[in-house]
Amino acid sequence: MSQGHARTALVTGGTSGIGRAVVQTLAEQGHRVFFCARGADAVELTVKELRDENLDVAGTTCDVRSHEEITALVAAAVEHFGPVDVLVNNAGRSGGGITADIDDDLWFDVIATNLHSVFLLTREVLNAGGMRDRAWGRVINIASTAGKQGVVYGAPYSASKHGVVGFTKALGNELGPTGITVNAVCPGYVETPMAQAIRGRYAAFHKTTDQAILEKFTAKIPLGRYSTPEEVAGLVGYLASDAAAPITAQAINVCGGLGNF
């Protein structure tokens, strides 16, 4: 890396799926990576596994719906590794159903987890994380192709991810002159534990099998397969690099050709 020092990255939802792959990718690229997840055991196990590969990682628990826990998370990252150079807002949840039947709690929880957390964490990193004081920074938000098109029976999720894309574009333009870039990565179908859970819910809803739903989803992808978490993480790693300096306020799909938008 340039600047003669390792950079510090903060990743939310870092113990599974895309987040776990992002933590590993950034650490392998030489970043010091601080990450969080809600489960203490999962954080401890992930730290151990990656340190066993001689990667410089640390982590703690955090519920990204909580302003207080976000404040504590950023303070812990700064205390452990120093000011935050790269923020990856990855933590998120799925959620949907027949819109007329969705209750308040589900709607507000999806928005809090997927959208409010992105604002709260980004603001905290810009301030307490020290990013706005320096002429270099990367904010990378994991959105979704559902942030660009409507997903049937996925109104809360789709609304939250559209919000993330809009926030990304607005802040990217705002911070353009500062050397801090802001981009969204928009995965399509990615093989993760969350994807398996979503297929299970669709199967139950349509009274069919998980395998039938998998085949239906896969048939929509021009590439003919799901993407992998590592492939999504590869784009995150590029966006975190010096080479990606002119890329900002973009929402870039990693979707096997699923979305031409």
N, C-alpha and C positions, 0 to 999 in steps of 0.2 A: 504494500500500500504506500501511497505517497504520504507526505507530511512526516515521515520517519517514525510513526508510532501506530500501534494498533488502535483501532477505533472501538468505541463502546456501542453496542446495540442492545435495545430493549425490545423484547418480543412478548406479546400477550398470548395466552392459550398455547403454551410452548411444549406440552407433553404429549400431544397426539396429532395425527393427521398432518395437515399442511404446516401448522405451527411447529411441530416437532421437526419436520424436514427443514424449515426455515432456520431454526436454531442450529441444527447440524451444519447446514450449508454456510451460514455466516461465520460460524466458528471455524470451519475448515478453511475459509477464506482469510482467516487471521483476526477476525473480530473477537473482542471480549464480549460474551453474550450473557446478559441477565434476562431471565424470563420468569413468567408466572403462570400459574394455573390454579384452579380452585382446590384441587386435592393435594394435600401435603405429601402423601405417599408417592403420588405420581411425580411430583416435583423432585423429591429425594431420589427416586429411581432414575429419572432422566439425567439429573446431575451426575449421578454415579456412572451411568453408562457412557456419557460423553467425556467425563474426566478420565475414564478408563481408556479412551481413545486419545488422551493427551490434549483435549480441547479445553479452552479457557472459558468455562461456563459457571454460572451460579443462578440460584432461583429462590423464589419465595411464593407463598400463596397470595392470591388476590382475587376478589370478586369485582370484576370491572364495572358492575352496576353501582358500586359504592364509591362515592367521592372520597371518603376518608381512606379507604383501602388503596385507591389510586394514588393519593398523596403519599401514603406510606411506601407504596411500591417504587415510585420515582425516587424518593429519598433513599431507599435501600439500594437501588441501582447506582446512584451517584456515590453513596458511601462506599460501595464495594469496588466499583470500577472507574469512577469519575464521571464527568459530564457526558450526557447522552448524545451521540453523533447520529445514530440511526434508530428510528422508532418504527416498529412493525406492529400495527394494530390488527391483530389476527383473531383474537377471541371473538366467538360468535355462537349463535344458536340458530337452529331451524325453527319453523313454526308456521302453522297455517290451518287450513280446513275450509269448510263452507263459510264464506265471509259473514253471512247473516247469523251464523251460529257461534262465531268466535267471541269468547268472553273478554272482558276488560283486561283481566290479569295476563292472559296470553299476549294480547296486543302490546300492552305497556312493557311487558318483560322482554319481548323481542326487540322493541325499539330501544329500550334501555341498554340491553346487552350489545346490540349490533351498531347502534348509531350514537346514543348519548356517550357511550364509553370512548368512542373515537374522538369526539370533541374534548371530553374531559382529560383524556390522557395526552392528547396533542397539546392542549393548553398548558398542562402541567410540565411536559417535557420542554416546551418553548421557554417556560419561566424557570421553575425549580430545577429542571433538567439541564439548564444552561444553553440550550440550542440557539436561542435568539441572540445570544451574546457573541456568537462566533460566525464567521462568514462561510460556514459549510454545515450542511445538515441534510438528512434524508428522512422524510415521513412517507411510509409505504403502508397503504391501507388495503387489507384483503377484503374486497367487495365480492362481486359475483356477476355472471352474465345476467342474473336476475335483477341486477341493479341497472339494467339497460332495457329490459323487456319485462312484460308482465308474466308471472307464473300462475297458472290456474291453481286454485286452492292454496296459493302461497302469498296472499296479499300482505300479511305483516312482514314476512321475510323480504319480499320484493320491495315494499315501501322502505324498509330500513336500509336496504342496499342501494336503492336509488338515492337515498339521503346521503349515504357515504360517498357515492360518486359526485353528487353535487357539492358536498363539503370539500372534497378533494380538489375539484376544479376551481372553486372559489378561493381556497387557501393557497393553492399553487400559483394562481395569478397574483394574489396579494403579496406572497413572499418571493415572487420572481426576482426582484432586484437584490435579494439578500444572500444568494448562494445556497439557500435551503430549497430543495425541490420537494414536491408533494405529488404522489402518484397513487393510483389504485390499480391493483391486480385483480382481474375479474375471472376467476376460475369458472369453468362449466361443470361438467360431471367429472369429479375427482374421486378416486377410490379411497375413502376414509371411513372410520367408524361412523361418522355422522351420515355419510352417504348410505351406508348399510341400514341405519336406523330409518332414514327417509324412505328407502325402498320398502322397508317393512310396513311403514304407515300407509304408503300408497297401496301396497298389496292388500292390507286389511280393508282399506277404504273401498277398493274396487273388487274385493272378494276374489282375489287371485293369488298367485304365488310370488315370492320374492324374485325367483328366477325369471318369471314372465315379465315382471316390471324391469328387471335388469336388461332383458333382451329388447324391450320396448324403448327404453332410454338409449341403449347403445345404438339402436337402428337410426336414431336421430343425428348421430355424430358422424360427420363426413369421414373422419379418421378411422371410424369403426371401433373405437375403444375409449374407455375412460382415460383421462390424464392421470399421472401419478403425483403424489405430494412433492416428490423430488423435482419434477418438471416445473411445478408452480414455484417452488423454492428457487429454482434456477433463475427465473425472471426477477425475483426479489433480490437475489444476490447481485444481478447485473444492475438493477436500479440503485442499489446501495453503493455502487462503485463510482470512481471518478469519471470513468468513460461515459456514464449516464448523465453527466452534468446538464446537457441541454434538454433533457426530457423532464417536463413538469406539467402539472395540471392535466395529466392523461389518465384514461381508464383503459387498460390494455387487457385483452382477453387471452386466456390460456384455456382453450376449449375444444381443440381438435376440429376447428372450423364450424362449430355449432352456431356461433353468432357472428354474422357479417355486419357488425355495427359497432 
